[in-house]
Amino acid sequence: MSLLDTRRSPSKKYQQYYDPFLLPDNNSHVSFRRSKSPSKKLSPIRHSVFSNNNKSPKRSDNYLFKPTLSSPTKFNVVTSDWNDENPLSKVPSLRSQNSKTSLIASRSPSPTRRSIKKTSTNDRFIPSRASSSLKLFNETQDEHQPNATDSPEKHIEYQAKRIYKHSMAELCGIETGQKILHFAPSSPERQSGLIFDLKNLTLNDNLSNVLEKSRSKNNHTGGINPSTALARSRKIPTIPERILDAPGLVDDYYLNLMSWSSNNLLAVALGNTVYIWRAAEGTVKALTSCDVQVTSVSWSDDGAYLSIGKDNGAIEVWDIEEGTKLRTMRFVNTTRIACHSWSNHLVTSGSVSGNMYHNDVRIAKHAISELSGFHSAEVCGISWRKEGNQFASGGNDNIVNIWDARSSVPLFTKKTHTAAVKALSWCDYQSSLLATGGGTNDKHIHFWNTNTGKRVNSLNTGAQITSLHWGRSSIGKEIVATNGYPHYGISMYQYPTLQKTGEILHPHDGRILYSALSPDGKILATAAGDENLKFWKIFDSERSEKLNDKEIKKVMTIR
């Protein structure tokens, strides 16, 4: 007869069975009878097994009584400590017809026995992958972060693994822990935004990386909204430091009638007359009155000479210390000079026809090069790079040309703007970075890497841009833009986040036409159609590199 066969005489089956949980006592056999039903009480025979005649083991006998998961028969299993000298055999599993499983060897319930609820074990546990946070799971299941007391090697190894993991995820274009293969259509994702991205920062993410991602997404729609950036703003004085009257100021977007020298002298053209304002003394003096309207003014790099462009196509060069005119440069078939810029001994000028000229002020035949055919309308903006190896030009044909100083053809031609480009500004802290601003129909500032010709950033200001200036404040590198139509104002933006850090609303009663930044990079002078000249303290940090006599290596010689 088989031991597990319960169909025949169950009482005889267990008569010779030794209970493995009780030590044998003088080879005495223990017999007991199974309960026929889980709901019935224990039989007298079973009570006799655990009666007072068979005393319960004491703690000194090295027996422990542990409650186990309750079976349908409500039996408690008696277990024993492990004993090498008397190893215990496994308890055979006995199956009854009325219950699925039951443990036979047990004792009477202990007063301190804990009741354990019945648990269903009909099937194995299968977690819901859809409701699981795989990203959180992967983050927590990674290598444990070393303790502060661990060796530097462990910290370096941990950081290296994390950096590698996030780098690979970024190269693959997925998030860390994201599934690559999907066996069902993914649910709609929440609209990505800066606030949402800040809640999902990873180890190597920082605010700059998040803003860069947000900006790259919005650039596909033509720029970003500065109000979406989340960064610090600073307080800008809304009251000007000084106000000067500027009667006769010409209201013309395409002209350039203001320039501030490295010697802290401000030149302003009012009608036919050019005035010099000495900032250190606060005095104003008329330099000259021309026979025709003045259309542009520009200082040399060292601030010793001032060039004056006129409506008849001529350029006058003046010595400021002596207060005398050195020469007049005339051009054939040329109308007004709306803009011109210095680089060492060269003066590059633009005309209404779109032609540009390089003029060497040291020689009699000053026009050493003509750049024609690259602008189809009036050139209204020219700016040289500080090193003198490149310059940029903008015109009323909505084109920006970036030139190599040694070439007669543009290095790069940009047609991104949709309006006239007058505002050009080279970054003082990154010489290859050029900012260009468009007119009323464009309202954008574009940032260019002039070494590669690539556009690195764009910003929609919502208004006409009349001038741009780079500066530095307590929160970092910034760019200030003066605006015309439809709303007049002065706006400051942090770079490269392009967050609007400050704004002066309605600084003038009309649109701001001309502006100039002081040599220390703190004060911005603005002139508008209301014939007022105002000075604003925009930046609170000086420029990192000032232009002074010792640093100027460009020796000026007028022949």
C-alpha positions in Angstrom: 0.0 0.0 0.0 1.3 3.4 -0.9 1.9 5.9 1.8 0.0 8.6 0.0 -2.9 6.4 -0.9 -5.8 7.6 1.2 -8.5 5.4 -0.3 -7.9 2.4 1.9 -8.0 2.2 5.7 -6.6 5.6 6.7 -6.4 4.5 10.3 -4.0 1.6 9.6 -1.9 3.8 7.2 -0.5 6.0 10.0 -0.1 3.6 12.8 3.6 2.9 12.1 4.3 6.5 11.1 6.8 8.5 13.2 6.0 12.2 13.7 9.2 14.0 12.5 8.4 17.0 14.6 8.6 15.1 17.9 11.6 13.2 19.1 10.9 9.5 19.5 10.4 8.4 23.1 11.8 4.9 23.8 10.7 3.8 20.3 7.1 4.4 21.1 4.8 4.9 18.2 2.5 7.8 17.9 -0.7 7.3 16.1 -3.4 9.8 15.3 -6.5 10.0 13.2 -7.4 12.6 10.6 -10.4 14.8 10.9 -13.1 14.0 8.5 -14.2 17.5 8.1 -12.5 20.9 8.6 -15.4 22.2 10.5 -15.5 19.4 13.0 -13.5 19.2 16.2 -10.5 17.1 16.7 -11.2 13.4 17.3 -10.5 11.9 20.8 -7.7 9.9 19.3 -6.0 13.1 18.2 -6.6 14.7 21.6 -4.9 11.7 23.2 -1.8 12.4 21.2 -1.5 15.9 22.7 -3.0 15.1 26.0 -1.4 15.7 29.4 0.1 12.3 29.3 2.4 13.5 26.6 3.8 16.6 28.1 4.5 19.5 25.8 8.2 20.1 25.1 9.8 22.9 27.1 12.2 25.6 25.9 15.0 23.6 27.4 14.2 20.8 24.9 15.1 23.1 22.0 11.6 23.1 20.5 9.9 26.1 18.9 6.3 26.3 18.0 5.7 28.5 15.0 2.4 29.4 13.5 2.1 28.9 9.8 -0.3 29.7 7.0 -3.6 28.2 8.1 -4.9 25.2 6.1 -8.5 24.3 5.7 -8.2 22.0 8.8 -6.9 24.9 11.0 -3.9 22.8 12.1 -0.7 24.3 13.5 2.6 22.9 12.4 5.1 22.1 15.1 8.6 22.9 14.0 12.0 22.3 15.5 15.4 23.9 15.6 17.9 22.3 13.4 20.0 19.6 15.1 23.0 18.1 13.3 22.9 15.1 15.5 19.2 14.3 14.9 18.2 15.7 11.5 14.5 15.8 10.9 12.8 14.2 7.9 10.5 16.1 5.6 6.9 16.0 6.3 5.0 14.1 3.6 2.2 16.0 2.0 -1.2 14.5 2.7 -4.1 15.3 0.5 -7.8 14.8 1.4 -10.8 14.6 -0.8 -12.5 17.5 1.0 -9.6 20.0 1.0 -6.8 21.0 -1.4 -3.9 20.9 1.0 -3.5 20.3 4.7 -0.6 19.8 7.1 -1.2 16.9 9.4 1.3 17.3 12.2 0.1 20.0 14.5 -0.6 20.8 18.1 -3.4 22.5 19.9 -3.7 26.2 19.2 -1.4 28.3 21.4 -3.0 31.2 23.3 -0.5 33.6 21.7 -0.8 32.3 18.2 -1.2 34.9 15.5 -4.1 34.4 13.1 -3.0 34.8 9.5 -5.6 35.5 6.8 -6.2 33.0 4.1 -4.5 33.9 0.9 -5.4 32.7 -2.5 -2.6 30.8 -4.3 -4.6 29.8 -7.3 -2.2 31.5 -9.7 1.1 33.2 -9.9 1.5 37.0 -9.6 1.8 38.8 -12.9 2.5 42.6 -12.5 0.8 45.1 -14.7 3.6 46.5 -16.9 1.3 49.3 -18.3 0.8 50.8 -14.9 4.4 50.3 -13.8 6.8 53.2 -13.8 9.6 51.7 -15.8 11.6 54.9 -15.6 11.4 55.0 -11.8 12.2 51.2 -11.8 15.3 51.6 -13.9 16.5 54.6 -11.9 16.1 52.7 -8.6 17.4 49.4 -9.9 20.7 50.9 -11.2 23.9 50.7 -9.3 23.4 51.9 -5.8 24.8 55.3 -5.2 28.1 55.2 -3.2 28.1 56.4 0.3 29.9 59.5 1.3 32.5 57.3 3.1 33.3 55.2 0.0 36.5 55.6 -1.9 36.8 58.2 -4.7 37.2 55.3 -7.2 33.7 54.1 -6.5 32.2 57.6 -6.9 34.1 58.1 -10.2 33.0 54.7 -11.5 29.4 55.4 -10.5 29.3 58.8 -12.2 31.0 57.4 -15.3 28.3 54.7 -15.7 25.5 57.3 -15.2 27.0 59.7 -17.7 27.5 56.9 -20.3 23.9 55.7 -19.8 22.4 59.2 -20.2 24.7 60.0 -23.1 23.6 56.8 -25.0 19.9 57.6 -24.3 20.4 61.1 -25.7 22.2 59.9 -28.8 19.4 57.4 -29.4 16.8 60.0 -29.0 15.0 58.3 -26.1 14.6 58.9 -22.4 16.4 56.8 -19.9 14.3 53.7 -19.3 12.1 54.2 -22.3 11.0 51.2 -24.3 12.2 51.1 -27.8 9.7 48.4 -29.1 6.1 49.1 -28.6 3.5 46.4 -29.1 0.5 48.7 -28.8 -0.2 52.3 -29.9 1.2 54.7 -27.3 -1.2 57.0 -25.4 -1.1 60.7 -26.3 1.7 62.5 -24.6 1.3 65.7 -22.6 2.4 68.8 -24.5 6.0 69.3 -23.8 7.0 72.6 -22.2 9.6 74.1 -20.0 7.6 73.7 -16.8 6.9 70.0 -17.6 10.6 69.4 -18.5 11.7 70.8 -15.2 9.8 68.0 -13.4 11.7 65.4 -15.3 15.3 66.5 -14.9 17.9 63.7 -15.0 21.3 63.6 -13.4 23.1 65.4 -16.1 20.3 67.8 -17.0 20.5 71.4 -16.0 18.4 74.5 -16.6 20.6 75.5 -19.6 20.0 72.1 -21.3 16.3 72.2 -20.7 16.0 75.7 -22.2 18.1 74.7 -25.1 15.7 71.9 -25.9 12.7 74.1 -25.5 14.2 76.7 -27.8 15.1 74.2 -30.5 11.5 73.0 -30.5 10.1 76.5 -30.8 12.6 77.5 -33.5 10.7 75.4 -36.0 7.8 77.8 -35.6 9.9 80.9 -36.2 11.3 81.7 -32.7 10.4 81.4 -29.1 8.3 83.5 -26.8 10.5 85.0 -24.2 7.8 84.8 -21.6 8.1 81.0 -21.6 11.6 81.1 -20.2 12.0 80.5 -16.5 14.9 82.4 -15.2 15.7 85.4 -13.1 14.8 89.0 -14.0 16.4 92.1 -12.6 15.2 95.6 -11.8 15.8 98.2 -14.5 15.6 101.9 -13.6 12.7 103.4 -15.5 13.8 107.0 -14.9 16.6 108.2 -17.2 19.9 109.4 -15.7 19.8 112.5 -17.9 17.6 114.1 -20.5 18.9 116.4 -23.3 16.9 118.3 -25.9 17.6 117.2 -29.5 15.8 119.7 -31.7 15.9 119.0 -35.4 16.6 115.3 -35.0 15.7 113.6 -38.3 13.0 110.9 -38.0 14.4 108.3 -40.4 14.8 104.6 -39.6 17.5 104.0 -42.2 20.0 106.7 -40.9 22.6 106.4 -38.1 23.0 109.7 -36.4 24.5 108.8 -33.0 27.9 107.3 -32.0 29.8 107.0 -28.7 33.6 106.9 -28.8 36.1 105.0 -26.6 37.1 108.3 -25.2 33.7 108.9 -23.7 32.5 111.4 -26.3 29.0 111.2 -27.8 28.5 112.5 -31.3 24.9 113.4 -32.3 23.8 114.8 -35.7 20.8 117.3 -35.6 19.9 118.3 -39.1 23.1 119.7 -40.7 25.0 120.2 -37.5 27.1 117.7 -35.5 27.4 118.1 -31.7 29.9 116.6 -29.3 28.8 115.8 -25.8 31.6 115.2 -23.3 30.2 112.8 -20.8 32.9 113.4 -18.1 32.2 117.1 -18.1 28.6 117.1 -19.1 29.2 119.8 -21.7 28.0 120.1 -25.3 29.8 121.7 -28.2 29.0 122.0 -31.9 31.7 120.5 -34.1 30.6 121.6 -37.6 27.6 122.6 -39.7 27.5 121.0 -43.1 26.0 122.4 -46.3 23.7 119.4 -46.6 21.9 117.1 -44.2 24.1 114.7 -42.1 23.0 111.1 -42.6 25.5 109.1 -40.5 28.4 109.5 -37.9 31.0 107.1 -36.7 34.1 107.1 -34.5 37.5 105.5 -35.2 38.6 102.7 -33.0 40.8 104.9 -30.9 38.2 107.7 -30.6 40.6 110.3 -32.1 38.7 110.8 -35.4 35.1 111.3 -36.3 33.7 110.6 -39.8 30.5 112.3 -41.0 28.4 110.9 -43.8 26.3 113.4 -45.8 23.3 113.3 -48.0 25.3 114.2 -51.1 27.4 111.0 -50.8 30.6 112.5 -49.2 32.3 111.6 -46.0 34.2 114.1 -43.9 37.0 113.1 -41.5 37.6 115.3 -38.4 40.3 115.4 -35.8 38.6 115.9 -32.5 41.5 117.1 -30.5 42.3 119.8 -33.0 38.7 120.4 -34.0 39.7 120.5 -37.7 38.5 118.7 -40.8 41.3 116.5 -42.2 39.7 115.5 -45.5 36.6 114.9 -47.6 36.1 111.6 -49.4 33.8 111.8 -52.4 32.2 109.1 -54.5 31.0 109.0 -58.1 27.3 108.6 -58.7 26.6 108.1 -55.0 23.7 109.5 -53.0 23.4 109.7 -49.2 25.7 107.6 -46.9 23.2 106.1 -44.5 25.9 104.1 -42.7 29.6 103.6 -42.4 32.0 101.9 -40.0 35.7 102.0 -39.1 38.3 99.3 -38.9 41.8 100.5 -38.3 42.5 102.9 -41.2 39.6 101.7 -43.4 36.1 103.2 -43.5 33.5 101.0 -45.1 30.5 102.9 -46.4 27.1 101.9 -47.9 25.0 103.8 -50.4 21.4 103.9 -51.6 22.1 101.9 -54.7 23.3 99.0 -52.5 27.0 99.4 -53.4 29.7 99.5 -50.7 33.2 100.9 -50.7 36.3 100.3 -48.7 38.1 103.7 -48.1 41.7 104.0 -46.9 41.8 107.4 -45.2 45.6 107.5 -45.5 45.8 107.8 -49.2 44.5 110.3 -51.7 42.6 107.8 -53.8 40.7 106.5 -50.9 38.3 104.1 -52.6 40.4 101.0 -52.7 37.6 98.5 -53.3 34.0 98.5 -54.5 31.5 95.8 -53.4 28.6 95.9 -55.8 25.8 93.6 -56.8 25.3 92.0 -53.4 22.6 94.3 -52.1 19.7 95.4 -54.3 18.5 98.2 -52.0 20.0 100.8 -49.7 22.6 99.6 -47.2 21.4 100.8 -43.8 23.8 98.9 -41.5 27.5 98.1 -41.5 29.5 96.8 -38.5 33.1 95.5 -38.3 34.2 92.7 -36.1 36.6 93.7 -33.3 39.5 91.8 -34.7 39.1 93.4 -38.1 38.9 90.1 -40.1 35.2 90.2 -40.8 32.3 92.7 -41.2 28.6 92.5 -41.7 26.2 94.5 -43.8 22.4 94.7 -43.8 20.1 96.3 -46.3 16.6 97.3 -47.2 16.5 94.2 -49.3 16.2 92.1 -46.1 19.6 90.6 -46.7 22.5 90.1 -44.3 25.9 89.6 -45.8 28.9 88.4 -43.8 32.2 89.3 -45.4 35.8 88.3 -45.1 38.0 91.4 -45.0 40.3 90.0 -47.7 37.5 89.1 -50.1 35.3 91.0 -52.5 32.4 88.5 -52.3 30.4 87.7 -49.2 31.4 84.8 -47.1 27.8 84.1 -46.2 24.5 85.6 -47.4 21.5 85.3 -45.1 17.9 85.9 -46.3 16.2 84.9 -43.1 14.8 88.3 -42.3 11.6 89.5 -43.9 12.2 93.3 -43.4 15.1 95.8 -43.6 18.1 95.0 -41.5 19.6 98.0 -39.8 20.6 96.6 -36.3 24.0 94.8 -36.4 26.0 94.0 -33.3 29.1 91.8 -32.6 29.4 90.2 -29.2 32.2 91.6 -27.1 32.6 88.3 -25.2 32.4 85.9 -28.2 33.8 87.6 -31.3 32.3 85.2 -33.8 28.7 85.8 -32.6 26.7 88.3 -34.6 23.2 89.5 -33.8 21.0 91.0 -36.5 17.6 92.7 -36.1 14.8 93.1 -38.6 12.3 95.9 -39.2 8.5 96.2 -38.7 7.5 93.2 -40.8 10.2 90.9 -39.3 10.5 91.8 -35.5 13.2 89.0 -35.1 16.7 88.9 -33.7 18.8 86.2 -35.3 22.1 85.1 -33.9 24.8 83.8 -36.2 28.1 82.0 -35.9 30.2 83.8 -38.5 32.8 81.1 -38.6 30.4 78.5 -39.8 27.6 80.7 -41.1 25.0 78.8 -39.1 22.1 80.5 -37.3 22.4 79.5 -33.6 19.4 81.2 -32.2 16.3 83.4 -32.9 14.0 85.6 -30.9 10.7 87.2 -31.8 10.6 90.6 -30.0 7.2 91.6 -31.3 8.3 95.0 -32.5 10.6 96.7 -35.0 14.3 96.5 -34.0 16.2 99.8 -34.5 19.5 98.9 -32.6 21.2 96.1 -30.7 24.0 96.2 -28.1 25.7 93.5 -26.1 26.4 93.9 -22.4 26.9 92.2 -19.1 25.0 92.4 -15.9 24.8 90.5 -12.6 23.0 87.6 -14.2 25.4 87.2 -17.1 25.6 88.1 -20.7 22.8 90.1 -22.1 21.7 91.9 -25.3 19.6 95.1 -25.3 17.2 95.9 -28.2 15.6 99.3 -28.9 12.2 99.0 -30.5 10.0 101.0 -32.9 6.6 100.1 -34.2 4.1 99.0 -33.0 5.2 99.6 -29.4 8.2 101.7 -28.3 10.4 100.3 -25.6 13.8 99.0 -24.5 14.1 95.3 -23.8 17.0 93.2 -22.3 17.4 89.5 -22.9 19.8 87.1 -21.3 21.9 85.0 -23.7 21.8 82.2 -24.6 18.5 81.5 -22.8 16.9 84.6 -24.5 14.8 85.2 -21.3 13.6 88.8 -21.1 15.3 90.0 -18.0 14.1 93.6 -18.1 12.1 96.1 -20.0 11.5 99.9 -20.1 8.0 100.6 -21.5 7.5 103.8 -23.4 10.8 105.5 -22.7 10.0 108.1 -25.4 6.8 109.5 -26.9 7.9 108.2 -30.3 9.8 105.3 -31.7 13.5 105.0 -30.7 15.5 105.6 -33.8 19.1 105.8 -32.7 21.1 104.5 -29.7 24.7 104.2 -28.5 26.3 102.4 -25.6 28.9 104.0 -23.3 32.5 102.7 -23.5 32.2 101.2 -20.0 29.1 99.3 -21.2 26.7 100.6 -18.5 24.8 103.6 -20.0 22.6 103.5 -23.0 21.8 106.7 -24.9 18.6 106.8 -26.9 17.2 109.3 -29.3 13.6 109.3 -30.7 11.2 111.2 -32.8 10.1 113.3 -29.8 13.5 115.1 -30.1 14.8 114.0 -26.8 18.1 112.4 -25.9 17.9 110.2 -22.8 20.5 108.2 -20.9 19.6 105.0 -19.2 21.6 102.8 -16.8 21.0 99.5 -18.4 23.9 97.3 -17.3 25.6 97.1 -13.9 28.9 95.4 -14.9 31.7 96.9 -16.9 32.9 95.3 -20.1 35.6 92.7 -19.7 37.8 94.3 -22.2 38.0 98.0 -22.4 39.6 99.9 -25.2 42.3 102.2 -24.1 45.5 103.7 -25.4 47.7 100.7 -24.3 45.4 98.1 -25.8 44.9 99.8 -29.2 47.3 98.4 -31.7 45.8 100.0 -34.7 48.0 103.1 -35.4 46.1 105.8 -37.2 48.0 107.9 -39.8 46.2 110.4 -41.9 48.0 111.4 -45.1 
